[in-house]
């Protein structure tokens, strides 16, 4: 199919094509949503508004874990299981961006060869940029577009594990933490914040000579979990193992996800969490738009370099400089106010 037809696409064209499940339109629309170019802001908003009523009918699963734990191998095995059960699977993978050159490898498709060629799967690698929390700036919006395209299973692979690795929890229904055994102090390596949020702990690479180490690590983690307060959702987090490479234990993971869905839908936590996530999304968009407005106001753009210089040479404190910039910003919109 020629790509020329997309050159003059309007927002309505993108929306209609996405509804038809056109993957090229979906990919291009996500790129527009992610773009920071001023020319894309209006069409991005229109696309999102048109897709929003078509969203919400998926299961959203976050998968996190330290580099090397096998997230991509696990997601491919899990994704193939889901497509074999007639689910349409969208995988949003977040690649770490370099702090120096701001680039990302975006190589997840090469690590998920089977899944990337599956007609019922869509893999979208995205650089994390300077976003904290293990997800990219526009992950929520990408979820909406994927759901509008008919994907009813959304898997989000996040960057690493750390104390700030929490944003994914505010946009998924189920949070899965992949771990390794025998690589040091497993419990020390899992941050308390992650333990409190995870719905399922999976020790990967349960194969070859690693089974004994995993048995010990599972036992230690299960004992540790008893010390944490009960969750609001009524779910008791489980600890299991699998081998993503040999595709063992994957069915059990899916069975536990289904148990979680049934429980939280019956006790109404599912809808409660989705509603809370919408509120968090609203707060985040509001903060983001206010920052954009601030930094793109003419008087701020003209003054920012000078204030940064004063802060760097210590002729003005960061607090004083920030307050003066905010005062300039307020005066710009209300010049009569002293």
N, C-alpha and C positions, 0 to 999 in steps of 0.2 A: 504494500500500500504506500502511495506517495505521501511524503510528509508535507508537501506543498499546501495541502488543503487546511493544515492547521495554522498557516501563517496569518490568516485574517479571521481567525476564530474570535467570536465575541464570548462574553461570559455565558450567555444563553446556549451557545454552541457547545461550550465545554460541559455545561451542566447536563445537556441532553445526551452527549456522547458518554459521559461518566455513567449516567443512568443505564445506558446500553451496555456497560461493562467494557468500554474501549480503553485498553491499558495505556495506549499512547497518550490519549487525552488525559487520563488520570495522572500519568507521570508528568506531563507538561503543566497540568493544573497545580500539582504539588510544588513544582519548581516556581511557579508564579506566586503561590502562597508563601514560599520560603524567601522569595526575593525581597531585598530591602530597597529596590529601586522605586522612586516616587511614581514612575509611570505604571507600575504594577499594583499599586495600593488599591485603586478603585475596582479594577477587574477582580482582584483577589477577594475583596470584600463581597462582591456580587456573587462570585462562584461559591464562596463559603455559605452565604445566606441561602442560595438556591439548593445546596446540598444538605444543609442542616436538617430540614424536615425528613430527609430520606435516611438519616443516620440513627444510631442507637440500638440497632438490632443485631449486635454482635456480642461475642464474648471477648473481652480484652484481657490479655495475660502479659504480665511483665516478667522478663527473665533477666536476672542479674548474676554476677559472680566475678571473681578476680580474673584478670587476663590469664589465659592458659587453662582455664577450668573446663573448656570445651563447650562454650555457649553456642557457637555456630553449628558444631556437630550435633549438639542436642536439639537445637531448633530445627535442623534439617530432618532428623529422625522423628521428632514430634510432629512437625509439619506434614511429613509424608504419611504418618499415621492418620492425621486429621483429613487430608485429602482423600485417603482411601475410604473414609467414612462419609464422603461427599460434602465435606466442608470446603468453603472457599477461603483460603488462608492468605492474609496479607502480613508480611514481615517487615517491620520498620526497624532497621538496624542503625545504631548510632555509633559512628567511628570517632575516636578522640581526635581533636584538632591540635596541631602543633602550636605551642605558645609563641614560637619564634616566627614561623613562616605562615601560620594559620591554615595550613593545608591538611588534608586527610587522605588516607590510602583508599578508603571506600572499597575494600576488597571482599566484602561479605558474599557477593554473588559467586565469586570464584571458590569460596569455601563451602557453598551450598549448591553444588553442581546439579544434583538430582532434583532438588526442590525448585531451583531457578528455571528448570525446563518443564516443570509440571504445569499443565494448562490451568489448573485450579489454584495456582499460587502466584503471588506477586511479591517481589523483594525490592525494597527501596532503601538503599544505604544513604545516610545523611550525616554530614559532619556536625559534631557537637558545637563547634564554634567556641564562644566564651560562656556558654550556658552551663550552669551548675545543675546538679541533680541527676546527671547521667542521661539526660535526654536533650534533644535539639530544641531550638526556640519554637518551632512550629509543629511539634509532634502531635499535639491535640488536634490541630487543624487537618493534618495528614490522616489521622484516624477517621475524622468526619468524612473526608473525601473517599477513603477506602470503603467505608460502610455504605456510602451512597452508590458506589460501584458494585455493590452486591457481595462484598467480602464479609462473611459472618464470623470469622475468627481472626482476631488481630493479635499478633505476637510482637512485643516490643523488646528488642535486645538492647540493654543499656550498657553504658561505659563503666567498667570496673566495679568496685565496691568501696564505699567510703562514707563518712559521716554525712556528707552532703548528698548522698545517693538516694534521695527520698522523693524527688519530683515524680518519678514514675508511679509511685504508690498513689498519687493523687489523680491518676488518669487511667488506671486499670481496675479490673474487677478482682483479679487474682494475682498474687505476687509470689514468684518462685525464685528461690535462692539456690544456685548451684555452688557446691563446695568440693574441695579435694581433701582426701584423708592422707596422712603420712607425710605431709609437707611442712610440718612444724606444729605449733600450738593452734589447733583448729578453732577452739573457742575464742582465743585471744584475737585471731585473725578476723572473726566475724564481729563487726561493730554492734553495740547494743541497739542502736536505732534500727539497724537492719533486722535484727532478731525480733524486735517488737512488731515489725511490719510484715514479715514474711508469713505466708499462709502454708508454704510447703518448703521443706529443706531437702535437697536432693544431693547426695554424694555421688558424683559422676566417676566414671572410670573404674566401676566395680568389675574388674576383670583381671586376668593374669594373677600377679602376686599381691594384689592390693586388697583382696577381700577381707583379710584379717584386720588390717588397719581401719577399713571402713566400719567393721563391726564395733571396734572400740570407739571410733569417733561418733558413731550413731548413738551408742549408749551414753557417752558423755554429754552429747547435745540434748538428748531426751531428758536426762536428769536436770540439766540447766534450764530447760524450758518450764519445768515444774515450778521454778522460782519466780516466774513472770506472772503478772496478774492476768485474769481471764480477758479474752478479747470481747469487744462490744458486739461483734458479729455472731457470737455463740460458737465459733469454730475453734477446735483445738488443733493447732499446727502439727503437722505430721513430719516425721523424719524417715526418709527411705533412700534407697540407692538405685543406681542404674548404670548401664554401659551404653552411652549414646553411640559409640563406635560399633558395637555388636547388636545394638537395638534391643537390649534386654531391659526389662523394667519400665519401658515406655508406656505400655498399656496400663500398668498400675497407676502411673502418674495421671493419665487421662481419667481413669476411674475416680481418683481422688478429686480432681477438678470438677467432675460431674457431681460428686457428693457435696462439694462446697457450694456449687450453684444451686442445687436443690435446697440445701439448708438455708442459704441466705435469701432465696426468693420466698421461701415459706415463712421466714420470720421477718420479712420486709426490709431486711438490711440492704439488699441489693439496690432497691430503688432509693433508699435513704443515702447510700454512698454515691450513687450517680448524681443525685441532686446536690450533694455537698461538693462533688467534683465540678459541677457547673458553676457553683459560687466561687470556687478557687480559680477557675478559668477566668471568670469575670474580673476578679481582683487582679490577676496577672496581666490581663489585657489592659486594664485601666492603668496599672503602673507602667507598662511598656509604652502605651500611647502618651502618657504624661511625660515620660523621659524623652520620647521622640520629639514631642512638642517643645520641650525645654531646650534641647540641644540644637533644634533647627529654627529657633527664634533668632532673628537677625542680630539683635543686640547681644545675645549670648554668644553666637558664633564670632562676633567681632571682639568680644571681651575675653573669651575663654583662654586663648594662648597667653595673653598678658597675665591673667590670674594664675595660670599654671606655672609661669616663669617666676612669679613672686613667691609661690609656695615652694618651688624647687630651690630658690636661693634663700629661703627662710626669712624673707622680708615681710611675709604675711603668713599667719597660721592657716592650715587647711580649713579649720572651723570658720574663721573670720572670712576667708575667701569664698567659701561656699555660701555663707549667709549673705554676703554682698551680691553675689551672683543671683541668688534667689530674690533679693530685694529689687535688683534690676529687672528680673523677669516679671515680678508682680507690677512694678511701675510701668512696664511696657504695655500691659493690658489694662492698667488703670492709672493713666498719667496724672490724674487730678488728686490721687491719694498720696499724701505725704508720708 
